[in-house]
Amino acid sequence: MKTPEDLRQIDALIQVMAALRNPDGGCPWDLEQNFRSIAPYTLEEAYEVADAIERGDMGELREELGDLLLQVVFHARMAEEEGTFAFPDVVQAICEKMIRRHPHVFGDETRGSADGVKDRWDEIKAAEKAAKGKKTNALLDDVPANLPGLTQAVKLQHKAAKVGFDWPQTEDVLDKITEEAGELLEEARDGLSHARQEEEFGDLLFVMANLARHLSIDPEAALRRANQKFRRRFWHIERVLGAKLQDATLEEMDALWDEAKRKDKADAAE
């Protein structure tokens, strides 16, 4: 295949994907893929986009957004091959949805607060599902079960809170965290089954997600930042100790951890 002339246009990526999936001279690996086999890569690329954002690496973000866009084009190409839809249909569908769900921008409705706009979005979304015959009587049914655990927990809690099933004060959530942590500790001390300990740990995580919602914190983002902080500080330990890492004492590593922590605080103050 001839390389597209203007690689800045979406048509170039569509042509590249078509060439990769061409049975006559295409890529053997790409030709073997299907929706199920590509889905894990789609999720992975979305997380890599989020990681680049957390690190504030705009060069990396540009690259990762391209990788994510490739996933969309890949799925659309496979759908086109089986005759169900093509990339332009994907673009049309999302444009129509965004116009439909923003009547305060593209229609006659008055623009309100961000919370009001979100509520209106949910109303329109519910109406769309009803029109497609997807509406159920269960309030939580439209929360996807395959979302990451903490994100799913927040969405479930948000839905329940809309009908008043929620703690009125953040302090109440903190009390519940103390209660759940105590129950987990009790299970661990009593040596009860791993399944029971897992259940109590799950309850604790669920309430932690609820606290994040009350504080308007994205728990997944918060945990990613904590992971990055751990990577950064532990890398300092590795860098200083080098080959001596395996033989270092906990006290030595703790001292270097505190050193990295002080550096983080100094950098943040600049």
C-alpha positions as YAML, in Angstrom:
chain: A
units: angstrom
residues:
- id: 1
  name: MET
  ca: [0.00, 0.00, 0.00]
- id: 2
  name: LYS
  ca: [1.13, 3.54, -0.73]
- id: 3
  name: THR
  ca: [1.76, 5.60, 2.41]
- id: 4
  name: PRO
  ca: [-0.88, 8.35, 2.87]
- id: 5
  name: GLU
  ca: [0.47, 11.78, 1.94]
- id: 6
  name: ASP
  ca: [-0.98, 13.81, 4.84]
- id: 7
  name: LEU
  ca: [-0.51, 11.89, 8.08]
- id: 8
  name: ARG
  ca: [-2.28, 14.62, 10.10]
- id: 9
  name: GLN
  ca: [-5.73, 13.69, 8.78]
- id: 10
  name: ILE
  ca: [-7.99, 11.02, 10.27]
- id: 11
  name: ASP
  ca: [-8.42, 9.52, 6.79]
- id: 12
  name: ALA
  ca: [-4.73, 8.58, 6.86]
- id: 13
  name: LEU
  ca: [-5.22, 6.47, 9.99]
- id: 14
  name: ILE
  ca: [-8.32, 4.84, 8.49]
- id: 15
  name: GLN
  ca: [-6.30, 3.95, 5.38]
- id: 16
  name: VAL
  ca: [-3.44, 2.56, 7.48]
- id: 17
  name: MET
  ca: [-5.86, 0.39, 9.44]
- id: 18
  name: ALA
  ca: [-7.52, -0.85, 6.25]
- id: 19
  name: ALA
  ca: [-4.08, -1.84, 4.90]
- id: 20
  name: LEU
  ca: [-3.21, -3.69, 8.09]
- id: 21
  name: ARG
  ca: [-6.48, -5.64, 7.87]
- id: 22
  name: ASN
  ca: [-6.18, -6.33, 4.15]
- id: 23
  name: PRO
  ca: [-6.05, -10.13, 3.58]
- id: 24
  name: ASP
  ca: [-3.83, -9.46, 0.57]
- id: 25
  name: GLY
  ca: [-0.59, -8.18, 2.05]
- id: 26
  name: GLY
  ca: [-1.83, -7.02, 5.44]
- id: 27
  name: CYS
  ca: [-0.37, -7.74, 8.88]
- id: 28
  name: PRO
  ca: [-0.86, -11.36, 10.07]
- id: 29
  name: TRP
  ca: [-1.31, -10.26, 13.70]
- id: 30
  name: ASP
  ca: [-3.86, -7.56, 12.92]
- id: 31
  name: LEU
  ca: [-5.79, -9.95, 10.68]
- id: 32
  name: GLU
  ca: [-6.11, -12.48, 13.50]
- id: 33
  name: GLN
  ca: [-7.74, -10.00, 15.89]
- id: 34
  name: ASN
  ca: [-11.43, -9.63, 16.72]
- id: 35
  name: PHE
  ca: [-13.49, -7.42, 19.03]
- id: 36
  name: ARG
  ca: [-12.85, -9.59, 22.07]
- id: 37
  name: SER
  ca: [-9.11, -9.90, 21.54]
- id: 38
  name: ILE
  ca: [-8.69, -6.15, 21.02]
- id: 39
  name: ALA
  ca: [-10.90, -5.06, 23.95]
- id: 40
  name: PRO
  ca: [-8.14, -5.52, 26.60]
- id: 41
  name: TYR
  ca: [-5.81, -3.29, 24.55]
- id: 42
  name: THR
  ca: [-8.53, -0.65, 24.37]
- id: 43
  name: LEU
  ca: [-8.80, -0.59, 28.16]
- id: 44
  name: GLU
  ca: [-5.02, -0.58, 28.55]
- id: 45
  name: GLU
  ca: [-4.65, 2.41, 26.22]
- id: 46
  name: ALA
  ca: [-7.31, 4.35, 28.13]
- id: 47
  name: TYR
  ca: [-5.40, 3.79, 31.36]
- id: 48
  name: GLU
  ca: [-2.16, 4.89, 29.71]
- id: 49
  name: VAL
  ca: [-3.87, 8.13, 28.68]
- id: 50
  name: ALA
  ca: [-4.91, 8.66, 32.29]
- id: 51
  name: ASP
  ca: [-1.37, 7.89, 33.47]
- id: 52
  name: ALA
  ca: [0.14, 10.47, 31.10]
- id: 53
  name: ILE
  ca: [-2.33, 13.06, 32.40]
- id: 54
  name: GLU
  ca: [-1.44, 12.26, 36.01]
- id: 55
  name: ARG
  ca: [2.26, 12.72, 35.22]
- id: 56
  name: GLY
  ca: [1.63, 15.92, 33.31]
- id: 57
  name: ASP
  ca: [3.61, 14.56, 30.34]
- id: 58
  name: MET
  ca: [2.06, 16.29, 27.32]
- id: 59
  name: GLY
  ca: [4.36, 14.60, 24.81]
- id: 60
  name: GLU
  ca: [3.39, 11.22, 26.19]
- id: 61
  name: LEU
  ca: [-0.27, 12.26, 26.27]
- id: 62
  name: ARG
  ca: [-0.17, 13.10, 22.57]
- id: 63
  name: GLU
  ca: [1.22, 9.64, 21.81]
- id: 64
  name: GLU
  ca: [-1.18, 7.80, 24.10]
- id: 65
  name: LEU
  ca: [-4.21, 9.64, 22.66]
- id: 66
  name: GLY
  ca: [-3.07, 8.42, 19.25]
- id: 67
  name: ASP
  ca: [-2.89, 4.85, 20.56]
- id: 68
  name: LEU
  ca: [-6.41, 5.20, 21.97]
- id: 69
  name: LEU
  ca: [-7.68, 6.66, 18.70]
- id: 70
  name: LEU
  ca: [-6.18, 3.67, 16.89]
- id: 71
  name: GLN
  ca: [-8.35, 1.41, 19.04]
- id: 72
  name: VAL
  ca: [-11.49, 3.23, 17.90]
- id: 73
  name: VAL
  ca: [-10.44, 2.97, 14.25]
- id: 74
  name: PHE
  ca: [-9.54, -0.72, 14.75]
- id: 75
  name: HIS
  ca: [-12.97, -1.59, 16.13]
- id: 76
  name: ALA
  ca: [-14.71, 0.47, 13.46]
- id: 77
  name: ARG
  ca: [-12.71, -1.28, 10.73]
- id: 78
  name: MET
  ca: [-13.70, -4.73, 11.98]
- id: 79
  name: ALA
  ca: [-17.34, -3.62, 12.13]
- id: 80
  name: GLU
  ca: [-17.10, -2.30, 8.56]
- id: 81
  name: GLU
  ca: [-15.71, -5.64, 7.41]
- id: 82
  name: GLU
  ca: [-18.73, -7.46, 8.81]
- id: 83
  name: GLY
  ca: [-21.11, -4.86, 7.41]
- id: 84
  name: THR
  ca: [-22.53, -3.46, 10.65]
- id: 85
  name: PHE
  ca: [-21.09, 0.09, 10.70]
- id: 86
  name: ALA
  ca: [-18.03, 2.11, 9.73]
- id: 87
  name: PHE
  ca: [-15.95, 4.93, 11.25]
- id: 88
  name: PRO
  ca: [-18.15, 7.75, 9.83]
- id: 89
  name: ASP
  ca: [-21.14, 6.16, 11.56]
- id: 90
  name: VAL
  ca: [-19.23, 6.29, 14.87]
- id: 91
  name: VAL
  ca: [-18.51, 9.99, 14.34]
- id: 92
  name: GLN
  ca: [-22.11, 10.71, 13.37]
- id: 93
  name: ALA
  ca: [-23.48, 8.86, 16.39]
- id: 94
  name: ILE
  ca: [-21.35, 10.72, 18.92]
- id: 95
  name: CYS
  ca: [-22.00, 14.10, 17.28]
- id: 96
  name: GLU
  ca: [-25.75, 13.50, 17.37]
- id: 97
  name: LYS
  ca: [-25.54, 12.39, 21.00]
- id: 98
  name: MET
  ca: [-23.53, 15.41, 22.10]
- id: 99
  name: ILE
  ca: [-25.91, 17.81, 20.33]
- id: 100
  name: ARG
  ca: [-28.95, 16.03, 21.76]
- id: 101
  name: ARG
  ca: [-27.57, 16.00, 25.30]
- id: 102
  name: HIS
  ca: [-26.58, 19.67, 25.27]
- id: 103
  name: PRO
  ca: [-29.87, 21.46, 24.58]
- id: 104
  name: HIS
  ca: [-28.52, 24.47, 26.49]
- id: 105
  name: VAL
  ca: [-25.84, 24.85, 23.79]
- id: 106
  name: PHE
  ca: [-27.53, 23.60, 20.63]
- id: 107
  name: GLY
  ca: [-31.16, 24.23, 21.60]
- id: 108
  name: ASP
  ca: [-33.39, 26.69, 23.40]
- id: 109
  name: GLU
  ca: [-32.83, 25.60, 26.99]
- id: 110
  name: THR
  ca: [-31.21, 27.98, 29.45]
- id: 111
  name: ARG
  ca: [-27.68, 27.15, 30.57]
- id: 112
  name: GLY
  ca: [-27.60, 26.41, 34.30]
- id: 113
  name: SER
  ca: [-24.96, 25.21, 36.75]
- id: 114
  name: ALA
  ca: [-22.59, 22.33, 36.06]
- id: 115
  name: ASP
  ca: [-24.63, 20.11, 38.41]
- id: 116
  name: GLY
  ca: [-27.82, 21.09, 36.66]
- id: 117
  name: VAL
  ca: [-26.33, 20.28, 33.29]
- id: 118
  name: LYS
  ca: [-25.23, 16.86, 34.57]
- id: 119
  name: ASP
  ca: [-28.75, 16.15, 35.88]
- id: 120
  name: ARG
  ca: [-30.22, 17.14, 32.51]
- id: 121
  name: TRP
  ca: [-27.70, 14.85, 30.78]
- id: 122
  name: ASP
  ca: [-28.90, 11.95, 32.94]
- id: 123
  name: GLU
  ca: [-32.54, 12.74, 32.14]
- id: 124
  name: ILE
  ca: [-31.88, 12.77, 28.40]
- id: 125
  name: LYS
  ca: [-29.81, 9.60, 28.66]
- id: 126
  name: ALA
  ca: [-32.65, 7.85, 30.50]
- id: 127
  name: ALA
  ca: [-35.14, 9.00, 27.85]
- id: 128
  name: GLU
  ca: [-32.87, 7.65, 25.10]
- id: 129
  name: LYS
  ca: [-32.70, 4.26, 26.78]
- id: 130
  name: ALA
  ca: [-36.46, 4.18, 27.23]
- id: 131
  name: ALA
  ca: [-36.92, 4.96, 23.53]
- id: 132
  name: LYS
  ca: [-34.65, 2.02, 22.69]
- id: 133
  name: GLY
  ca: [-36.59, -0.27, 25.00]
- id: 134
  name: LYS
  ca: [-33.65, -0.57, 27.38]
- id: 135
  name: LYS
  ca: [-35.29, 1.06, 30.38]
- id: 136
  name: THR
  ca: [-35.68, -1.14, 33.45]
- id: 137
  name: ASN
  ca: [-37.26, -0.56, 36.83]
- id: 138
  name: ALA
  ca: [-33.91, -1.07, 38.59]
- id: 139
  name: LEU
  ca: [-32.16, 2.20, 39.39]
- id: 140
  name: LEU
  ca: [-28.65, 0.72, 39.26]
- id: 141
  name: ASP
  ca: [-28.98, -1.30, 36.05]
- id: 142
  name: ASP
  ca: [-27.28, 1.27, 33.83]
- id: 143
  name: VAL
  ca: [-24.06, 1.20, 35.87]
- id: 144
  name: PRO
  ca: [-21.76, -1.13, 33.87]
- id: 145
  name: ALA
  ca: [-20.61, -4.12, 35.91]
- id: 146
  name: ASN
  ca: [-17.22, -4.22, 34.19]
- id: 147
  name: LEU
  ca: [-16.08, -0.77, 35.34]
- id: 148
  name: PRO
  ca: [-13.05, -0.60, 37.65]
- id: 149
  name: GLY
  ca: [-14.20, -1.39, 41.19]
- id: 150
  name: LEU
  ca: [-13.79, 2.03, 42.78]
- id: 151
  name: THR
  ca: [-15.36, 3.84, 39.82]
- id: 152
  name: GLN
  ca: [-18.28, 1.44, 39.80]
- id: 153
  name: ALA
  ca: [-18.76, 1.93, 43.55]
- id: 154
  name: VAL
  ca: [-18.94, 5.72, 43.17]
- id: 155
  name: LYS
  ca: [-21.45, 5.45, 40.32]
- id: 156
  name: LEU
  ca: [-23.65, 3.04, 42.28]
- id: 157
  name: GLN
  ca: [-23.57, 5.32, 45.32]
- id: 158
  name: HIS
  ca: [-24.32, 8.39, 43.19]
- id: 159
  name: LYS
  ca: [-27.40, 6.69, 41.73]
- id: 160
  name: ALA
  ca: [-28.65, 5.65, 45.18]
- id: 161
  name: ALA
  ca: [-28.01, 9.14, 46.55]
- id: 162
  name: LYS
  ca: [-30.35, 10.62, 43.93]
- id: 163
  name: VAL
  ca: [-33.29, 9.00, 45.74]
- id: 164
  name: GLY
  ca: [-32.01, 9.93, 49.20]
- id: 165
  name: PHE
  ca: [-30.12, 6.74, 50.09]
- id: 166
  name: ASP
  ca: [-26.98, 8.44, 51.37]
- id: 167
  name: TRP
  ca: [-25.28, 9.66, 54.52]
- id: 168
  name: PRO
  ca: [-26.21, 13.30, 55.08]
- id: 169
  name: GLN
  ca: [-22.77, 14.33, 56.42]
- id: 170
  name: THR
  ca: [-19.20, 13.43, 55.48]
- id: 171
  name: GLU
  ca: [-18.54, 12.78, 59.16]
- id: 172
  name: ASP
  ca: [-21.04, 9.90, 59.01]
- id: 173
  name: VAL
  ca: [-18.97, 8.27, 56.29]
- id: 174
  name: LEU
  ca: [-15.82, 8.63, 58.38]
- id: 175
  name: ASP
  ca: [-17.59, 6.92, 61.28]
- id: 176
  name: LYS
  ca: [-18.56, 4.08, 58.96]
- id: 177
  name: ILE
  ca: [-14.95, 3.73, 57.80]
- id: 178
  name: THR
  ca: [-13.86, 3.34, 61.42]
- id: 179
  name: GLU
  ca: [-16.56, 0.73, 61.93]
- id: 180
  name: GLU
  ca: [-15.63, -1.26, 58.80]
- id: 181
  name: ALA
  ca: [-11.91, -1.11, 59.62]
- id: 182
  name: GLY
  ca: [-12.66, -2.46, 63.09]
- id: 183
  name: GLU
  ca: [-14.68, -5.33, 61.64]
- id: 184
  name: LEU
  ca: [-11.85, -6.20, 59.25]
- id: 185
  name: LEU
  ca: [-9.32, -6.15, 62.08]
- id: 186
  name: GLU
  ca: [-11.57, -8.37, 64.17]
- id: 187
  name: GLU
  ca: [-11.88, -10.90, 61.33]
- id: 188
  name: ALA
  ca: [-8.10, -10.94, 60.89]
- id: 189
  name: ARG
  ca: [-7.41, -11.37, 64.62]
- id: 190
  name: ASP
  ca: [-9.95, -14.17, 64.98]
- id: 191
  name: GLY
  ca: [-8.35, -16.05, 62.12]
- id: 192
  name: LEU
  ca: [-11.62, -16.45, 60.24]
- id: 193
  name: SER
  ca: [-11.79, -17.54, 56.61]
- id: 194
  name: HIS
  ca: [-10.08, -15.68, 53.83]
- id: 195
  name: ALA
  ca: [-13.48, -15.24, 52.18]
- id: 196
  name: ARG
  ca: [-14.81, -13.41, 55.26]
- id: 197
  name: GLN
  ca: [-11.74, -11.18, 55.42]
- id: 198
  name: GLU
  ca: [-12.11, -10.41, 51.71]
- id: 199
  name: GLU
  ca: [-15.74, -9.48, 52.24]
- id: 200
  name: GLU
  ca: [-14.91, -7.09, 55.06]
- id: 201
  name: PHE
  ca: [-12.06, -5.59, 53.04]
- id: 202
  name: GLY
  ca: [-14.48, -5.03, 50.18]
- id: 203
  name: ASP
  ca: [-16.91, -3.28, 52.53]
- id: 204
  name: LEU
  ca: [-14.10, -0.99, 53.69]
- id: 205
  name: LEU
  ca: [-13.10, -0.12, 50.11]
- id: 206
  name: PHE
  ca: [-16.73, 0.57, 49.23]
- id: 207
  name: VAL
  ca: [-17.07, 3.06, 52.09]
- id: 208
  name: MET
  ca: [-13.75, 4.65, 51.15]
- id: 209
  name: ALA
  ca: [-15.16, 5.18, 47.66]
- id: 210
  name: ASN
  ca: [-18.20, 6.78, 49.27]
- id: 211
  name: LEU
  ca: [-15.95, 9.17, 51.18]
- id: 212
  name: ALA
  ca: [-14.26, 10.09, 47.91]
- id: 213
  name: ARG
  ca: [-17.66, 10.89, 46.41]
- id: 214
  name: HIS
  ca: [-18.61, 13.08, 49.37]
- id: 215
  name: LEU
  ca: [-15.32, 14.95, 48.97]
- id: 216
  name: SER
  ca: [-15.69, 15.19, 45.16]
- id: 217
  name: ILE
  ca: [-12.52, 13.14, 44.69]
- id: 218
  name: ASP
  ca: [-12.02, 10.61, 41.90]
- id: 219
  name: PRO
  ca: [-10.78, 7.59, 43.88]
- id: 220
  name: GLU
  ca: [-9.13, 5.99, 40.85]
- id: 221
  name: ALA
  ca: [-7.19, 9.18, 40.12]
- id: 222
  name: ALA
  ca: [-6.25, 9.55, 43.79]
- id: 223
  name: LEU
  ca: [-4.96, 5.98, 43.91]
- id: 224
  name: ARG
  ca: [-3.00, 6.46, 40.68]
- id: 225
  name: ARG
  ca: [-1.32, 9.51, 42.22]
- id: 226
  name: ALA
  ca: [-0.50, 7.52, 45.34]
- id: 227
  name: ASN
  ca: [0.97, 4.77, 43.15]
- id: 228
  name: GLN
  ca: [3.11, 7.30, 41.30]
- id: 229
  name: LYS
  ca: [4.28, 8.77, 44.59]
- id: 230
  name: PHE
  ca: [5.25, 5.31, 45.83]
- id: 231
  name: ARG
  ca: [7.14, 4.61, 42.59]
- id: 232
  name: ARG
  ca: [9.00, 7.90, 42.85]
- id: 233
  name: ARG
  ca: [10.02, 7.50, 46.49]
- id: 234
  name: PHE
  ca: [10.96, 3.84, 46.18]
- id: 235
  name: TRP
  ca: [13.00, 4.67, 43.07]
- id: 236
  name: HIS
  ca: [15.00, 7.06, 45.28]
- id: 237
  name: ILE
  ca: [15.71, 4.19, 47.67]
- id: 238
  name: GLU
  ca: [16.83, 1.98, 44.80]
- id: 239
  name: ARG
  ca: [18.98, 4.69, 43.26]
- id: 240
  name: VAL
  ca: [20.83, 5.48, 46.49]
- id: 241
  name: LEU
  ca: [21.33, 1.89, 47.66]
- id: 242
  name: GLY
  ca: [22.04, 0.38, 44.26]
- id: 243
  name: ALA
  ca: [23.39, -3.15, 44.61]
- id: 244
  name: LYS
  ca: [23.09, -2.90, 48.42]
- id: 245
  name: LEU
  ca: [19.27, -2.81, 48.21]
- id: 246
  name: GLN
  ca: [18.80, -6.51, 48.90]
- id: 247
  name: ASP
  ca: [20.87, -6.33, 52.11]
- id: 248
  name: ALA
  ca: [19.56, -3.01, 53.40]
- id: 249
  name: THR
  ca: [17.68, -2.89, 56.69]
- id: 250
  name: LEU
  ca: [14.17, -1.55, 57.02]
- id: 251
  name: GLU
  ca: [15.55, 1.35, 59.06]
- id: 252
  name: GLU
  ca: [17.90, 2.32, 56.24]
- id: 253
  name: MET
  ca: [15.14, 2.17, 53.67]
- id: 254
  name: ASP
  ca: [12.77, 4.14, 55.93]
- id: 255
  name: ALA
  ca: [15.38, 6.88, 56.29]
- id: 256
  name: LEU
  ca: [15.75, 7.15, 52.52]
- id: 257
  name: TRP
  ca: [11.96, 7.12, 52.12]
- id: 258
  name: ASP
  ca: [11.72, 10.07, 54.51]
- id: 259
  name: GLU
  ca: [14.46, 11.80, 52.52]
- id: 260
  name: ALA
  ca: [12.46, 11.34, 49.31]
- id: 261
  name: LYS
  ca: [9.34, 12.56, 51.10]
- id: 262
  name: ARG
  ca: [11.11, 15.75, 52.20]
- id: 263
  name: LYS
  ca: [12.28, 16.31, 48.62]
- id: 264
  name: ASP
  ca: [8.68, 15.92, 47.38]
- id: 265
  name: LYS
  ca: [7.52, 18.56, 49.83]
- id: 266
  name: ALA
  ca: [10.36, 20.91, 48.89]
- id: 267
  name: ASP
  ca: [9.58, 20.50, 45.17]
- id: 268
  name: ALA
  ca: [5.89, 21.14, 45.81]
- id: 269
  name: ALA
  ca: [6.71, 24.35, 47.72]
- id: 270
  name: GLU
  ca: [8.71, 25.80, 44.82]
...
